[in-house]
Structure formats: C-alpha cells, structure tokens
Amino acid sequence: MASPGRPEEPEPIDHEGAAARESMNRRAHFVEISIQQAMRRREFDDLPGAGKPSGCATRTIRTGGSAARSSANA
C-alpha cells in the first residue's frame, strides 16, 4: 500500500511465466486443432476397443470407512 502523496509502484511483470503460459496455450491450441482435424478425417473410427468401456469409466470413491462406486460421467 502506498503512503499518501506517493503513487503505488506497479507489480513486476513475470515475463518468463507469461512466456511459458503463452507457449503452453499455443501447444494446447495446436493439439486441439490436430485432434479436431483427425476426427473430421475419421482417423479414430477403427481403433481397437472402440465403443467399449476403457476400464476407467467407473472408479471407487472412499468416504469414511466405506467405498462407493461412481460413474465418471455422473
């Protein structure tokens, strides 16, 4: 907090962190576009096990001393 009559100094800019976030955002965008294009080309249609549960569709949630089954989609 600045004292009366003195302007508050701006926070230093984290250029390395900003650059890393920008790089990560660009990579995520590239990956997302690549996946969408592959889906349009129907490259994922004939994968082994297509249409079957992956095995991680349900998980066990431990609450207190008991365990409850929960669907990942719920």
PyRosetta script that sets phi, psi and omega in degrees:
from pyrosetta import init, pose_from_sequence

init()
pose = pose_from_sequence("MASPGRPEEPEPIDHEGAAARESMNRRAHFVEISIQQAMRRREFDDLPGAGKPSGCATRTIRTGGSAARSSANA")
pose.set_psi(1, 132.7)
pose.set_omega(1, -179.0)
pose.set_phi(2, -81.3)
pose.set_psi(2, 150.1)
pose.set_omega(2, 176.9)
pose.set_phi(3, -79.4)
pose.set_psi(3, 158.8)
pose.set_omega(3, -178.8)
pose.set_phi(4, -57.3)
pose.set_psi(4, 135.8)
pose.set_omega(4, 179.3)
pose.set_phi(5, 89.0)
pose.set_psi(5, -12.2)
pose.set_omega(5, 179.2)
pose.set_phi(6, -113.5)
pose.set_psi(6, 130.0)
pose.set_omega(6, 178.3)
pose.set_phi(7, -68.8)
pose.set_psi(7, 150.0)
pose.set_omega(7, 178.7)
pose.set_phi(8, -75.7)
pose.set_psi(8, 136.0)
pose.set_omega(8, 179.4)
pose.set_phi(9, -77.3)
pose.set_psi(9, 138.3)
pose.set_omega(9, 179.0)
pose.set_phi(10, -69.3)
pose.set_psi(10, 152.0)
pose.set_omega(10, 177.0)
pose.set_phi(11, -66.9)
pose.set_psi(11, 142.5)
pose.set_omega(11, 177.5)
pose.set_phi(12, -64.8)
pose.set_psi(12, 144.0)
pose.set_omega(12, -179.3)
pose.set_phi(13, -86.6)
pose.set_psi(13, 131.0)
pose.set_omega(13, 178.8)
pose.set_phi(14, -89.4)
pose.set_psi(14, 85.7)
pose.set_omega(14, -176.3)
pose.set_phi(15, -65.4)
pose.set_psi(15, -37.7)
pose.set_omega(15, -180.0)
pose.set_phi(16, -66.0)
pose.set_psi(16, -43.9)
pose.set_omega(16, 178.6)
pose.set_phi(17, -65.0)
pose.set_psi(17, -39.8)
pose.set_omega(17, 179.0)
pose.set_phi(18, -65.3)
pose.set_psi(18, -41.2)
pose.set_omega(18, 179.3)
pose.set_phi(19, -66.0)
pose.set_psi(19, -40.2)
pose.set_omega(19, 179.0)
pose.set_phi(20, -65.1)
pose.set_psi(20, -42.8)
pose.set_omega(20, 177.9)
pose.set_phi(21, -63.2)
pose.set_psi(21, -42.1)
pose.set_omega(21, 178.5)
pose.set_phi(22, -61.8)
pose.set_psi(22, -43.8)
pose.set_omega(22, 178.5)
pose.set_phi(23, -62.2)
pose.set_psi(23, -43.0)
pose.set_omega(23, 179.7)
pose.set_phi(24, -65.1)
pose.set_psi(24, -40.9)
pose.set_omega(24, 179.0)
pose.set_phi(25, -64.2)
pose.set_psi(25, -40.9)
pose.set_omega(25, 178.5)
pose.set_phi(26, -64.4)
pose.set_psi(26, -41.8)
pose.set_omega(26, 178.6)
pose.set_phi(27, -64.2)
pose.set_psi(27, -44.1)
pose.set_omega(27, 179.7)
pose.set_phi(28, -61.3)
pose.set_psi(28, -41.4)
pose.set_omega(28, 178.5)
pose.set_phi(29, -63.8)
pose.set_psi(29, -44.1)
pose.set_omega(29, 178.4)
pose.set_phi(30, -59.9)
pose.set_psi(30, -45.7)
pose.set_omega(30, -179.7)
pose.set_phi(31, -63.4)
pose.set_psi(31, -44.4)
pose.set_omega(31, -179.8)
pose.set_phi(32, -60.4)
pose.set_psi(32, -46.1)
pose.set_omega(32, 179.0)
pose.set_phi(33, -63.2)
pose.set_psi(33, -42.3)
pose.set_omega(33, 179.7)
pose.set_phi(34, -61.5)
pose.set_psi(34, -41.9)
pose.set_omega(34, 178.9)
pose.set_phi(35, -65.8)
pose.set_psi(35, -44.8)
pose.set_omega(35, 179.6)
pose.set_phi(36, -60.6)
pose.set_psi(36, -41.5)
pose.set_omega(36, 179.0)
pose.set_phi(37, -64.9)
pose.set_psi(37, -42.4)
pose.set_omega(37, 178.0)
pose.set_phi(38, -63.7)
pose.set_psi(38, -37.5)
pose.set_omega(38, 177.7)
pose.set_phi(39, -64.7)
pose.set_psi(39, -41.4)
pose.set_omega(39, 178.2)
pose.set_phi(40, -63.6)
pose.set_psi(40, -34.1)
pose.set_omega(40, 177.8)
pose.set_phi(41, -80.7)
pose.set_psi(41, -0.4)
pose.set_omega(41, 178.0)
pose.set_phi(42, 61.0)
pose.set_psi(42, 35.4)
pose.set_omega(42, -178.9)
pose.set_phi(43, -75.0)
pose.set_psi(43, -13.9)
pose.set_omega(43, -179.2)
pose.set_phi(44, -99.7)
pose.set_psi(44, 1.0)
pose.set_omega(44, -173.0)
pose.set_phi(45, -68.3)
pose.set_psi(45, -33.1)
pose.set_omega(45, -174.1)
pose.set_phi(46, -109.5)
pose.set_psi(46, 30.8)
pose.set_omega(46, 178.7)
pose.set_phi(47, -72.1)
pose.set_psi(47, 146.1)
pose.set_omega(47, 177.7)
pose.set_phi(48, -59.6)
pose.set_psi(48, 135.4)
pose.set_omega(48, 178.0)
pose.set_phi(49, 82.1)
pose.set_psi(49, 10.8)
pose.set_omega(49, -179.3)
pose.set_phi(50, -59.3)
pose.set_psi(50, 134.0)
pose.set_omega(50, 179.1)
pose.set_phi(51, 84.1)
pose.set_psi(51, -0.6)
pose.set_omega(51, 179.6)
pose.set_phi(52, -106.5)
pose.set_psi(52, 152.0)
pose.set_omega(52, 176.7)
pose.set_phi(53, -59.1)
pose.set_psi(53, 144.1)
pose.set_omega(53, -177.6)
pose.set_phi(54, -82.6)
pose.set_psi(54, -8.9)
pose.set_omega(54, -177.5)
pose.set_phi(55, 97.4)
pose.set_psi(55, -15.8)
pose.set_omega(55, 177.7)
pose.set_phi(56, -110.1)
pose.set_psi(56, 13.1)
pose.set_omega(56, -179.8)
pose.set_phi(57, -69.6)
pose.set_psi(57, -27.0)
pose.set_omega(57, 175.1)
pose.set_phi(58, -121.7)
pose.set_psi(58, 151.3)
pose.set_omega(58, 178.5)
pose.set_phi(59, -142.9)
pose.set_psi(59, 156.9)
pose.set_omega(59, 178.3)
pose.set_phi(60, -94.2)
pose.set_psi(60, 127.8)
pose.set_omega(60, 178.2)
pose.set_phi(61, -110.0)
pose.set_psi(61, 124.1)
pose.set_omega(61, 179.4)
pose.set_phi(62, -94.3)
pose.set_psi(62, 123.8)
pose.set_omega(62, 177.3)
pose.set_phi(63, -129.1)
pose.set_psi(63, 122.7)
pose.set_omega(63, -177.3)
pose.set_phi(64, 62.2)
pose.set_psi(64, -124.6)
pose.set_omega(64, 178.8)
pose.set_phi(65, -102.4)
pose.set_psi(65, 1.4)
pose.set_omega(65, -176.2)
pose.set_phi(66, -112.9)
pose.set_psi(66, 164.9)
pose.set_omega(66, 176.9)
pose.set_phi(67, -119.4)
pose.set_psi(67, 140.2)
pose.set_omega(67, 179.3)
pose.set_phi(68, -126.6)
pose.set_psi(68, 140.7)
pose.set_omega(68, 176.6)
pose.set_phi(69, -85.3)
pose.set_psi(69, 139.4)
pose.set_omega(69, 179.6)
pose.set_phi(70, -137.6)
pose.set_psi(70, 139.3)
pose.set_omega(70, 176.2)
pose.set_phi(71, -79.9)
pose.set_psi(71, 139.0)
pose.set_omega(71, 179.4)
pose.set_phi(72, -67.2)
pose.set_psi(72, -23.1)
pose.set_omega(72, -178.9)
pose.set_phi(73, -86.1)
pose.set_psi(73, -10.6)
pose.set_omega(73, -176.4)
pose.set_phi(74, -81.6)
pose.dump_pdb("model.pdb")
